[in-house]
Structures are given as C-alpha cells and as structure tokens.
Amino acid sequence: MSPQVILLFSGKRKCGKDFLTDRLKEKFGEKCEIIKISKPIKSHWAKENNLNLNELLSDGEYKELYRLAMIKWSEDMREKDYGCFCRAACENALDKPIWIVSDVRRMTDIQWFKETYGELVKTVRLIADEETRIERGFQFKEGVDDVASECGLDDYNEWDLVINYGKEKHSLEEQLESIATLMPNL
C-alpha cells in the first residue's frame, strides 16, 4: 500500500514539531508512519564518527554538539543531489496510508516530495513566538539558526495549513482536527 497522504511539517527549532507530530501519530495510530529526513543524515554521522544514533535523534544536548558539522556535511551532499536525504528517508518507510514527515527544512525538500508524490503532499507550517521557543529551551546559535536548515522556508507562502503553536495556540485537539482536514477519508 502506498501512502494516501503525505504531511510535510516545517518550523523553527523548539516550535513543537516533534510534540505535535507525535500526538498526531497517537491519534491515527497504525495508519501513520513518521518519517524524519534527518534520520539518514544522523545515521551516517553516527556510523562515521562512532556516535550514539539514538542520542543524535533525540532533542537533547548531545545532538547540539554535532549539529553544525552535520549541517555542513549535509549541505555538501544536497549540492550533489537535493533529494538524497528525502529519498533515503522514504526508502525505509513502512507501507502506511499516512506519512508524516516531521522535519522539512528546505524548498528542495518540498520540491522533491511534490515531484515524487504530487497531489498526495500537504504542507504544514508550525510557528511559535520566540518567547515560547525560549521557554522550551531554544537558544540562538550562530551558524545553525541563521542558515538554510532553519531559514530555508521562511519566505515560503504556499502552506496548506499554518498552525500557531506558541502563546496564541488553540487546544491540541483543535490543532489535530485542523490537520485531519488535510487527509482523505482514511
């Protein structure tokens, strides 16, 4: 079974992407597969540098120690093939009707998914005010928060849905319901 809908989630660090996509997975259960474009990047990085993959995949300090180097390496790889990490992430995806891609960061990520999957793709942007992000642990880091991996979609305006996940946010249930409107009757 191929996916019937592919939800691409984007947003700044500490805006709530992982939290919201995890709740979406809980809501739709076995119908969902969460795909992380960063997983093949982090898998390669862990293998090459003898690092703990689970720690790199987490939202902790360990990942932050290597973030800048991973960004630089992944940018070099994307220059050769902009879809390399999207393709690698999807190759290991389970056959589920709903694919949730929790970490879209660049125009080329959206481009690859739309070229590959067409009308199945729906885009969701999470926004949160800086104060809320700081409360969640955000600290601006030069070379990380001012490069394409964080700013590549700041000027993109063709989102199917924008969700405020900061101070003015709606209830979690309302947010999940608004996302559900993007899905076919599954």
Secondary structure per residue as TSV (DSSP state, phi and psi in degrees):
chain	resnum	aa	ss	phi	psi
A	1	M	-	360.0	128.4
A	2	S	-	-86.2	160.7
A	3	P	-	-63.6	148.0
A	4	Q	S	-99.0	-19.5
A	5	V	E	-151.5	142.3
A	6	I	E	-124.5	113.8
A	7	L	E	-97.0	117.4
A	8	L	E	-98.4	119.2
A	9	F	E	-104.8	135.2
A	10	S	E	-135.6	154.1
A	11	G	-	167.8	162.7
A	12	K	-	-68.3	164.1
A	13	R	T	-56.9	139.7
A	14	K	T	64.3	25.9
A	15	C	S	-89.3	-12.5
A	16	G	S	110.4	13.8
A	17	K	H	-57.2	-52.0
A	18	D	H	-63.9	-42.5
A	19	F	H	-59.4	-49.7
A	20	L	H	-68.2	-42.4
A	21	T	H	-68.4	-33.2
A	22	D	H	-65.0	-40.3
A	23	R	H	-67.4	-36.0
A	24	L	H	-63.9	-41.4
A	25	K	H	-61.8	-42.4
A	26	E	H	-61.3	-40.9
A	27	K	H	-65.4	-42.7
A	28	F	H	-100.8	-4.4
A	29	G	G	50.8	-125.7
A	30	E	G	-67.0	-9.8
A	31	K	G	-78.0	-13.7
A	32	C	E	-109.1	150.9
A	33	E	E	-133.3	125.7
A	34	I	E	-91.7	126.7
A	35	I	E	-115.0	134.3
A	36	K	-	-118.7	117.1
A	37	I	T	-60.8	-30.9
A	38	S	H	-72.8	-15.8
A	39	K	H	-62.2	-46.9
A	40	P	H	-64.6	-30.3
A	41	I	H	-65.4	-50.9
A	42	K	H	-68.7	-33.6
A	43	S	H	-62.8	-47.1
A	44	H	H	-61.6	-45.7
A	45	W	H	-62.2	-42.4
A	46	A	H	-63.5	-44.1
A	47	K	H	-65.4	-47.5
A	48	E	H	-64.7	-30.7
A	49	N	H	-115.2	11.6
A	50	N	T	53.6	51.9
A	51	L	-	-110.6	166.7
A	52	N	-	-82.3	109.7
A	53	L	H	-61.7	-43.5
A	54	N	H	-60.2	-38.1
A	55	E	H	-68.2	-38.0
A	56	L	H	-66.2	-32.1
A	57	L	H	-80.1	-14.2
A	58	S	S	-80.6	-179.7
A	59	D	S	-105.2	38.0
A	60	G	S	-110.2	-173.6
A	61	E	H	-66.2	-32.9
A	62	Y	H	-52.9	-48.6
A	63	K	H	-60.2	-38.8
A	64	E	H	-63.9	-28.4
A	65	L	H	-63.2	-28.6
A	66	Y	H	-112.4	-4.5
A	67	R	H	-54.6	-50.5
A	68	L	H	-60.8	-44.9
A	69	A	H	-65.8	-39.1
A	70	M	H	-64.7	-40.0
A	71	I	H	-60.8	-48.1
A	72	K	H	-61.0	-46.5
A	73	W	H	-62.5	-45.1
A	74	S	H	-66.6	-32.5
A	75	E	H	-63.9	-41.2
A	76	D	H	-60.4	-42.5
A	77	M	H	-65.7	-40.7
A	78	R	H	-66.7	-30.7
A	79	E	H	-61.9	-32.5
A	80	K	H	-79.9	-36.5
A	81	D	-	-156.7	100.2
A	82	Y	T	-62.1	-22.3
A	83	G	T	-99.0	6.7
A	84	C	H	-57.7	-42.8
A	85	F	H	-80.4	-33.1
A	86	C	H	-62.8	-46.8
A	87	R	H	-60.8	-47.3
A	88	A	H	-61.8	-40.3
A	89	A	H	-64.7	-39.3
A	90	C	H	-76.3	-26.7
A	91	E	H	-60.2	-30.4
A	92	N	T	-100.1	5.3
A	93	A	-	-72.4	143.1
A	94	L	-	-76.3	156.2
A	95	D	-	-76.5	94.0
A	96	K	-	-129.5	152.3
A	97	P	S	-70.5	-23.6
A	98	I	E	-119.7	119.1
A	99	W	E	-105.0	128.9
A	100	I	E	-112.8	110.6
A	101	V	E	-96.4	110.0
A	102	S	-	-89.3	-2.1
A	103	D	-	-144.5	51.0
A	104	V	-	-74.4	129.6
A	105	R	-	-128.5	-15.5
A	106	R	S	-133.6	157.1
A	107	M	H	-57.4	-37.9
A	108	T	H	-67.6	-26.5
A	109	D	H	-64.0	-50.1
A	110	I	H	-61.6	-44.2
A	111	Q	H	-57.1	-47.5
A	112	W	H	-61.9	-47.4
A	113	F	H	-63.2	-41.4
A	114	K	H	-69.5	-37.9
A	115	E	H	-65.5	-36.7
A	116	T	H	-84.7	-38.5
A	117	Y	H	-120.4	-3.8
A	118	G	G	54.6	-125.9
A	119	E	G	-68.2	-10.5
A	120	L	G	-70.8	-18.6
A	121	V	E	-85.1	128.9
A	122	K	E	-126.0	139.6
A	123	T	E	-111.2	137.0
A	124	V	E	-129.9	126.8
A	125	R	E	-108.9	126.2
A	126	L	E	-98.5	133.5
A	127	I	E	-124.1	150.4
A	128	A	-	-152.4	140.0
A	129	D	-	-64.0	156.0
A	130	E	H	-62.1	-36.1
A	131	E	H	-59.7	-44.3
A	132	T	H	-64.3	-43.4
A	133	R	H	-62.3	-38.5
A	134	I	H	-64.9	-41.4
A	135	E	H	-59.8	-28.9
A	136	R	T	-87.0	1.0
A	137	G	T	109.6	3.7
A	138	F	-	-68.0	133.7
A	139	Q	-	-136.0	124.1
A	140	F	-	-57.6	133.9
A	141	K	-	-130.2	116.4
A	142	E	T	-60.6	139.0
A	143	G	T	87.1	-9.0
A	144	V	T	-118.2	-54.7
A	145	D	T	-86.5	-0.6
A	146	D	T	-123.4	24.4
A	147	V	S	-124.1	176.9
A	148	A	H	-55.5	-33.0
A	149	S	H	-65.3	-18.3
A	150	E	H	-115.8	-25.4
A	151	C	H	-113.8	-1.4
A	152	G	T	-61.2	-20.9
A	153	L	T	-116.9	13.9
A	154	D	T	-61.2	-32.1
A	155	D	T	-100.5	4.4
A	156	Y	-	-76.5	130.3
A	157	N	-	-125.2	16.0
A	158	E	-	-107.0	34.2
A	159	W	-	-67.7	141.1
A	160	D	S	-75.0	-26.1
A	161	L	E	-155.0	136.4
A	162	V	E	-118.2	128.1
A	163	I	E	-118.8	126.4
A	164	N	E	-84.2	116.4
A	165	Y	-	-114.7	29.8
A	166	G	S	-110.4	-143.4
A	167	K	T	-61.4	-33.1
A	168	E	T	-93.9	18.6
A	169	K	-	-68.7	152.1
A	170	H	-	-82.6	173.7
A	171	S	-	-62.9	156.8
A	172	L	H	-56.9	-44.1
A	173	E	H	-61.3	-41.4
A	174	E	H	-63.5	-39.7
A	175	Q	H	-66.5	-43.7
A	176	L	H	-63.2	-38.3
A	177	E	H	-66.1	-38.0
A	178	S	H	-65.7	-35.3
A	179	I	H	-68.4	-40.2
A	180	A	H	-59.8	-26.9
A	181	T	T	-65.3	-17.8
A	182	L	T	-82.2	-10.1
A	183	M	S	-99.4	145.3
A	184	P	-	-67.6	166.6
A	185	N	-	-66.0	103.5
A	186	L	-	-104.5	360.0
